[in-house]
Structure formats: structure tokens, C-alpha cells
């Protein structure tokens, strides 16, 4: 009897505590800059611009902000970027961060070098990662340019559980399953939902090969060369490149037609914020559920056939990334140095200006210096 009474008292006490817990819900204003969702994070040094990145397991700050806050290194560890490069970085304890209505004290974060293009070129001071979001339900993007964070899914309305995809976690990043189909051929695969990526579906290399073998990909194009992706390490990957279309992409009960696919050489497939073309996303971190609330009309798939050459950064230099036009395959090669964008001399161009989209060819051609030192001009259908 005493045990039953004690258990009853514990239940009543727990209910009382829960009843006193305030219902947390707030809207976080954002801007879209260079394909990234940017929010304001308050620090003891004042407000700072952070990338809102569900694909980052841990929050990071720039070396510059760490120095402003007077922080000292408390530990070191190997940290990888999304293309798989790993490097030893410092950890620090940040005394105060506020993300909208959420306050974090003595938060352990990673310090990224100021040389990272995301800081040096784009002017951000940090990346708000999944470790800030694990206690919340996140809905994004809203029509009024806000992201909503809530302490309970019921604060956002009624959601049917069976319509959601189950969330698994890689670190603090949400991982969800999708079924990819082409007629009778189908394959289930898992991917991070990564708002730090402006892409749609970046498929891990081995899974992309499996899709090819099963005949699921349509409109397949293959080549090799430098990836256009740059993680915080500023290094791109060189290897096979594949582009194609998944005829039917089933995610959280929604059937998305003609999903564009590219290959990634990182350790996870990624579904980027290009998904917002299809609808609004709700991520219930505590309940481990993911919803896609579709728009009335689905987007038109991009026409990848209009692209013949890509440009990449390699060690701070502009080089030929990937050559998709077979007719140019005997003329230029990945890694060849680009010396002019139209008539613009590349040696006068800051790589940051190129990353920010401030420098583009004034006419549709590139002048390329080949490995043997000779130069050739090649037409460009679309700069990417």
C-alpha cells in the first residue's frame, strides 16, 4: 500500500511540474543569402548572423567570434565537412547564446577557421546546428519569412502520425527514409535533411551506383571532375559525377515526381532545402517524426541538359570542374586553369566575389589554359 501511495505521489508531482512548464512557441525571422537560411543569434558580444543548418550535428562559430568572446580552447577533436574531409578543430564553451525564445548557457561548440569560405566570403559568424534543435518541433519555411520553433507538436496544429516519416539521427542531424521508384523498380534509401545545403537530392556514391544498376535513374548523365561543393575545409572532391532524375520519389507519404539527383562523395546522402520547392517541412525532434506539407502545384524539374561545363575552386584557383559536353571532352579537362570568364581576367578576381555570384562572364565563354600551357576558348551554356 505504501508503495502504491508513493507511486501515486510521484505521478501527481510529475503532472504538476509539467502543468507549470510554459508552452514554448516562437517565430524566428530568416533571410535567404547565397542559398542558405540565415538567422540572428544573440551572443554576449551582440547579435550575429548564423546559418540555420539541420545537417550540422554541432553548432559552430568562427575563430573571429571566439576571440571577440574571449574564449579558450577546452578540447580538440576531428571534425568532417559534408564532402568527407576531416581536420582537428578546437572546442570552446560559449557562456550565452539565444536563438529566438531559446537560451543556451555554457554551450560547447566547435571553432571553424576564419579561412573557411562560409565565413571569409559570406560574412557569417556561425552555424546553428541540430544540437540547438533537439528539444523542439521545427516548421520551415513559413510564408512570412519565419521559422517556427515549438516545444510540443500540438502547438502547431493537428498532424496525422501515419503520414510522417520516422526520424533517425546521425549525431543531431535528422535522417529519414524515402522510396525511389521507376516503374516496377524500387529502392529504399536514407538521407540527412540538411538545410545547410541548397541542393535537392545529393545521393551517396554507392547508393547512386545501386540506383543505376537497378534502372531507377532516368535521363542519366555521367562524367568526372571536381565537385562544385565546398565544405568548411575549402576542398572539393574529385571523382565520378552523375546527374539524373528519379521518376517517383516517395517521402513522408508524398509522391514527388521527377526528383533531380546529383552524386555526393560524403558519408551521407542529403536532402537539401531545395525540397521547399515542393512544400513546408515539419521536424518533430522529440517525437522523431518528419512531415512534408505539399504545395498545391509541384515545381518544374530543372533542365540539366543546358549545362555543358561547370567551374570549381581548387586551392583558391578557378578551374574546370566537370565537362558534360562530349564534344568538349577532347578539348579541355577537369582541373585545367580558367584564365578568363568572358573577357574578365580571373587573376584579378577574388574567389569570394565568384562564390557570392558577383562575377559572371560578360559573354558566354571561358578561356582555359590546358595542361600543356596552350589556351582555348570554349562556349558556356550556363554558368554553375
C-alpha positions as CSV (number, residue, x, y, z in Angstrom):
1,X,0.0,0.0,0.0
2,X,2.8,2.4,0.9
3,X,4.5,1.7,-2.5
4,X,1.2,2.4,-4.4
5,X,0.8,5.6,-2.4
6,X,4.4,6.7,-3.2
7,X,4.0,5.9,-6.9
8,X,0.7,8.0,-6.9
9,X,2.5,10.9,-5.3
10,X,5.3,10.8,-7.9
11,X,2.7,10.8,-10.7
12,X,0.9,13.8,-9.2
13,X,4.1,15.7,-8.7
14,X,5.2,15.0,-12.3
15,X,1.9,16.2,-13.6
16,X,2.2,19.4,-11.5
17,X,5.7,20.1,-12.9
18,X,4.5,19.5,-16.5
19,X,1.5,21.8,-15.9
20,X,3.8,24.6,-14.7
21,X,6.1,24.2,-17.7
22,X,5.3,27.0,-20.2
23,X,4.2,26.2,-23.7
24,X,7.1,27.4,-25.8
25,X,6.5,28.6,-29.3
26,X,8.2,31.4,-31.2
27,X,8.8,32.5,-34.8
28,X,12.4,33.1,-35.9
29,X,12.8,35.6,-38.8
30,X,15.2,34.5,-41.5
31,X,16.7,35.7,-44.8
32,X,18.0,33.6,-47.7
33,X,21.5,34.5,-48.6
34,X,23.6,32.6,-51.1
35,X,21.2,29.7,-51.0
36,X,21.4,29.5,-47.2
37,X,18.8,30.2,-44.5
38,X,20.3,32.8,-42.1
39,X,19.0,33.7,-38.6
40,X,20.1,36.1,-35.9
41,X,21.7,34.5,-32.8
42,X,22.3,36.7,-29.8
43,X,25.7,36.4,-28.0
44,X,27.3,38.3,-25.2
45,X,29.2,40.2,-28.0
46,X,25.9,41.2,-29.6
47,X,23.7,39.8,-32.4
48,X,25.4,37.7,-35.0
49,X,24.3,36.0,-38.3
50,X,24.3,32.2,-38.2
51,X,23.3,29.7,-40.9
52,X,20.3,27.6,-39.8
53,X,21.7,24.1,-40.6
54,X,19.8,20.9,-39.7
55,X,22.6,19.0,-41.3
56,X,25.2,20.2,-38.8
57,X,25.4,17.9,-35.8
58,X,27.0,20.6,-33.6
59,X,26.9,24.4,-33.5
60,X,30.0,26.1,-34.7
61,X,31.4,29.7,-34.5
62,X,34.1,31.5,-36.4
63,X,37.6,32.0,-34.9
64,X,36.8,35.7,-35.1
65,X,33.7,35.4,-32.9
66,X,35.6,33.1,-30.5
67,X,38.3,35.8,-30.0
68,X,35.6,38.5,-29.5
69,X,34.0,36.4,-26.7
70,X,37.5,35.8,-25.2
71,X,37.1,32.0,-25.2
72,X,39.8,29.5,-24.6
73,X,40.1,26.1,-26.1
74,X,38.8,23.3,-23.8
75,X,39.3,20.3,-26.1
76,X,40.2,19.3,-29.7
77,X,38.6,16.7,-32.0
78,X,38.4,15.5,-35.6
79,X,35.5,17.2,-37.4
80,X,34.4,16.4,-41.0
81,X,32.7,18.5,-43.7
82,X,29.9,17.2,-45.9
83,X,32.4,16.1,-48.6
84,X,34.2,13.8,-46.1
85,X,37.3,15.9,-45.3
86,X,38.4,15.7,-41.7
87,X,40.5,18.1,-39.6
88,X,41.4,18.6,-36.0
89,X,39.5,21.6,-34.6
90,X,39.1,23.3,-31.2
91,X,36.1,23.1,-28.9
92,X,35.1,26.1,-26.7
93,X,32.4,26.8,-24.1
94,X,30.2,29.7,-25.1
95,X,28.6,31.3,-22.0
96,X,25.4,32.6,-23.7
97,X,23.5,32.0,-26.9
98,X,19.9,33.0,-27.6
99,X,18.0,31.7,-30.7
100,X,14.7,33.4,-30.6
101,X,13.0,32.3,-27.4
102,X,15.6,29.6,-26.6
103,X,18.5,30.5,-24.3
104,X,21.6,28.3,-24.1
105,X,24.3,28.7,-21.4
106,X,27.8,27.2,-21.3
107,X,27.2,25.7,-24.8
108,X,30.1,23.5,-26.1
109,X,30.7,24.5,-29.8
110,X,33.3,23.9,-32.5
111,X,35.5,26.8,-33.7
112,X,35.9,26.8,-37.5
113,X,38.9,28.7,-39.0
114,X,38.3,32.2,-40.4
115,X,39.7,31.0,-43.7
116,X,36.6,28.9,-44.3
117,X,34.8,30.4,-47.3
118,X,31.5,30.3,-45.4
119,X,32.9,32.9,-43.0
120,X,35.6,34.7,-45.1
121,X,33.4,35.1,-48.2
122,X,29.8,35.1,-47.0
123,X,30.2,37.0,-43.7
124,X,28.5,34.6,-41.4
125,X,29.7,34.2,-37.8
126,X,28.5,30.7,-37.1
127,X,26.3,27.7,-37.9
128,X,23.3,26.9,-35.7
129,X,23.3,23.1,-35.7
130,X,21.0,20.3,-34.6
131,X,22.2,20.4,-31.0
132,X,20.2,23.6,-30.6
133,X,17.0,22.0,-32.0
134,X,16.7,18.6,-30.3
135,X,14.1,19.8,-27.8
136,X,11.9,21.5,-30.5
137,X,9.5,20.9,-33.3
138,X,10.6,23.0,-36.3
139,X,8.4,24.2,-39.1
140,X,10.0,25.9,-42.1
141,X,9.7,27.9,-44.1
142,X,6.6,30.0,-43.3
143,X,5.1,32.3,-45.8
144,X,6.1,35.3,-43.7
145,X,9.8,34.5,-43.8
146,X,10.0,32.9,-40.4
147,X,10.9,29.5,-39.0
148,X,8.6,28.3,-36.1
149,X,10.0,26.5,-33.1
150,X,7.7,24.9,-30.6
151,X,8.1,22.8,-27.5
152,X,5.2,20.5,-28.5
153,X,3.8,19.4,-31.9
154,X,0.3,20.2,-30.7
155,X,1.2,23.9,-30.6
156,X,1.5,23.8,-34.4
157,X,-1.9,22.1,-35.1
158,X,-3.1,18.5,-35.8
159,X,-0.8,16.1,-37.5
160,X,-1.5,12.6,-38.6
161,X,1.3,10.4,-37.3
162,X,0.9,7.8,-40.1
163,X,1.6,10.5,-42.7
164,X,5.0,11.2,-41.2
165,X,8.4,9.6,-41.9
166,X,10.3,8.3,-38.8
167,X,13.4,10.2,-37.9
168,X,16.7,8.5,-37.1
169,X,19.7,10.6,-36.0
170,X,23.2,10.9,-37.3
171,X,24.7,12.9,-34.4
172,X,22.0,15.6,-34.0
173,X,21.0,15.6,-37.7
174,X,17.6,14.1,-38.8
175,X,17.9,11.1,-41.1
176,X,14.8,10.0,-43.0
177,X,13.9,7.2,-45.4
178,X,12.5,7.6,-48.9
179,X,11.4,5.1,-51.5
180,X,12.7,5.7,-55.1
181,X,10.8,4.2,-58.0
182,X,10.9,3.8,-61.7
183,X,8.0,1.6,-62.9
184,X,8.4,-1.7,-61.0
185,X,12.0,-1.0,-59.9
186,X,12.2,0.5,-56.4
187,X,14.8,1.1,-53.7
188,X,14.6,2.4,-50.1
189,X,17.3,4.7,-49.0
190,X,18.1,7.0,-46.1
191,X,19.3,10.6,-46.2
192,X,20.0,13.6,-43.9
193,X,17.6,16.5,-44.1
194,X,20.2,19.3,-44.5
195,X,19.1,22.9,-44.7
196,X,22.7,23.9,-44.9
197,X,22.6,22.6,-48.5
198,X,20.9,24.5,-51.3
199,X,20.6,21.3,-53.3
200,X,17.7,18.9,-53.7
201,X,18.8,15.2,-53.5
202,X,22.6,14.6,-53.3
203,X,23.0,10.8,-53.4
204,X,25.8,8.9,-51.7
205,X,28.2,7.4,-54.2
206,X,27.5,3.7,-53.6
207,X,23.7,4.2,-53.4
208,X,23.8,6.2,-56.6
209,X,25.5,3.2,-58.3
210,X,22.8,0.9,-56.9
211,X,20.1,3.2,-58.5
212,X,21.9,3.0,-61.8
213,X,22.2,-0.8,-61.6
214,X,18.5,-1.2,-60.8
215,X,17.5,1.1,-63.7
216,X,15.7,3.5,-61.4
217,X,17.5,6.7,-62.6
218,X,16.2,8.4,-65.8
219,X,18.0,10.9,-68.1
220,X,21.4,9.8,-66.7
221,X,24.5,11.8,-67.5
222,X,28.0,10.8,-66.3
223,X,31.4,12.4,-66.3
224,X,34.2,13.1,-63.8
225,X,35.9,16.0,-62.3
226,X,35.9,18.5,-59.4
227,X,32.8,18.7,-57.3
228,X,31.3,22.2,-57.1
229,X,30.6,21.7,-53.4
230,X,32.9,23.3,-50.8
231,X,32.7,22.4,-47.1
232,X,34.3,24.5,-44.4
233,X,37.7,22.9,-45.3
234,X,37.5,24.7,-48.7
235,X,38.4,21.5,-50.5
236,X,36.3,20.0,-53.3
237,X,36.2,16.3,-54.2
238,X,37.5,14.9,-57.5
239,X,35.8,11.8,-58.8
240,X,32.8,10.4,-60.8
241,X,29.9,12.8,-61.3
242,X,26.4,11.6,-62.0
243,X,23.2,13.5,-62.7
244,X,19.8,12.1,-63.3
245,X,16.1,12.1,-62.4
246,X,14.2,9.8,-60.1
247,X,10.8,9.4,-61.7
248,X,9.0,8.8,-58.4
249,X,10.3,9.9,-55.0
250,X,8.1,8.9,-52.1
251,X,8.8,10.8,-48.9
252,X,6.6,11.0,-45.8
253,X,3.6,9.8,-47.7
254,X,4.1,12.3,-50.5
255,X,4.9,11.3,-54.1
256,X,7.3,13.8,-55.7
257,X,7.6,13.5,-59.5
258,X,10.9,13.9,-61.4
259,X,13.3,14.5,-58.4
260,X,16.7,15.7,-59.7
261,X,19.7,13.8,-58.3
262,X,23.4,14.5,-58.1
263,X,26.1,12.5,-56.5
264,X,27.9,13.3,-53.3
265,X,31.2,11.8,-52.1
266,X,30.3,12.4,-48.4
267,X,29.3,9.7,-46.0
268,X,25.6,10.5,-46.1
269,X,23.0,11.2,-48.8
270,X,21.4,14.6,-48.3
271,X,18.1,16.2,-49.0
272,X,18.7,19.9,-49.1
273,X,16.4,22.9,-48.8
274,X,15.6,22.6,-52.5
275,X,12.8,20.4,-51.0
276,X,11.0,23.6,-50.0
277,X,10.0,24.0,-53.7
278,X,7.7,21.1,-53.0
279,X,6.3,22.1,-49.6
280,X,6.8,23.1,-46.0
281,X,8.7,20.8,-43.7
282,X,7.8,20.0,-40.0
283,X,10.5,18.2,-38.0
284,X,9.4,16.9,-34.6
285,X,12.8,16.2,-33.0
286,X,11.4,14.9,-29.6
287,X,8.7,12.8,-31.3
288,X,11.1,11.6,-34.1
289,X,8.7,12.4,-36.9
290,X,9.1,14.3,-40.2
291,X,6.2,15.8,-42.3
292,X,6.2,17.3,-45.7
293,X,3.2,19.6,-46.3
294,X,3.0,19.9,-50.1
295,X,2.3,23.0,-52.1
296,X,-0.8,22.9,-54.4
297,X,1.5,22.7,-57.5
298,X,4.7,20.8,-57.9
299,X,7.7,22.6,-59.4
300,X,9.0,22.1,-62.9
301,X,12.2,20.0,-62.8
302,X,15.4,21.8,-63.9
303,X,16.7,21.1,-67.4
304,X,20.2,19.7,-66.7
305,X,20.9,19.3,-70.4
306,X,21.6,23.0,-70.9
307,X,24.8,22.8,-68.8
308,X,28.0,21.8,-70.6
309,X,30.8,22.9,-68.3
310,X,31.0,23.6,-64.5
311,X,33.5,25.8,-62.7
312,X,35.1,24.8,-59.4
313,X,37.5,26.2,-56.9
314,X,40.7,24.2,-56.2
315,X,43.2,25.7,-53.8
316,X,41.7,29.1,-54.3
317,X,42.0,28.9,-58.1
318,X,39.2,28.7,-60.6
319,X,39.4,25.6,-62.6
320,X,37.3,23.5,-65.0
321,X,35.1,21.4,-62.7
322,X,33.2,18.9,-64.8
323,X,32.8,18.6,-68.6
324,X,29.3,17.4,-69.5
325,X,29.5,18.1,-73.3
326,X,31.2,15.1,-75.0
327,X,32.3,17.4,-77.9
328,X,34.5,19.3,-75.4
329,X,35.9,16.2,-73.7
330,X,38.9,16.2,-76.1
331,X,39.4,20.0,-75.8
332,X,39.5,20.7,-72.0
333,X,39.8,18.5,-68.9
334,X,38.8,18.8,-65.2
335,X,41.5,20.8,-63.3
336,X,42.5,23.0,-66.3
337,X,43.0,26.5,-65.1
338,X,40.4,29.2,-66.1
339,X,42.1,32.4,-67.1
340,X,39.1,34.4,-68.3
341,X,35.4,34.5,-67.6
342,X,34.2,36.0,-70.9
343,X,36.6,39.0,-71.1
344,X,37.2,39.2,-67.3
345,X,40.7,38.3,-66.3
346,X,40.4,35.7,-63.5
347,X,43.7,36.8,-61.8
348,X,42.0,40.0,-60.8
349,X,39.0,38.2,-59.3
350,X,38.8,37.4,-55.6
351,X,37.4,33.9,-55.2
352,X,35.0,35.3,-52.7
353,X,33.4,37.5,-55.4
354,X,32.9,34.4,-57.5
355,X,31.3,32.5,-54.6
356,X,29.0,35.4,-53.9
357,X,27.9,35.5,-57.5
358,X,29.3,38.9,-58.1
359,X,31.4,37.9,-61.0
360,X,30.0,36.2,-64.1
361,X,31.1,36.0,-67.7
362,X,30.1,39.1,-69.7
363,X,29.7,36.8,-72.7
364,X,29.1,33.0,-72.7
365,X,32.6,31.7,-72.9
366,X,35.6,30.7,-70.9
367,X,39.3,30.9,-71.8
368,X,41.0,27.9,-70.4
369,X,44.8,27.1,-70.0
370,X,45.3,23.4,-70.6
371,X,47.9,21.2,-69.0
372,X,50.3,21.7,-71.9
373,X,50.2,25.5,-71.5
374,X,48.1,26.3,-74.6
375,X,44.9,28.2,-74.3
376,X,41.5,27.6,-75.8
377,X,38.2,29.4,-75.7
378,X,35.1,27.3,-75.0
379,X,31.4,28.2,-75.1
380,X,29.4,28.1,-71.9
381,X,25.6,27.4,-72.0
382,X,25.0,28.1,-68.3
383,X,27.4,29.1,-65.6
384,X,27.3,26.9,-62.5
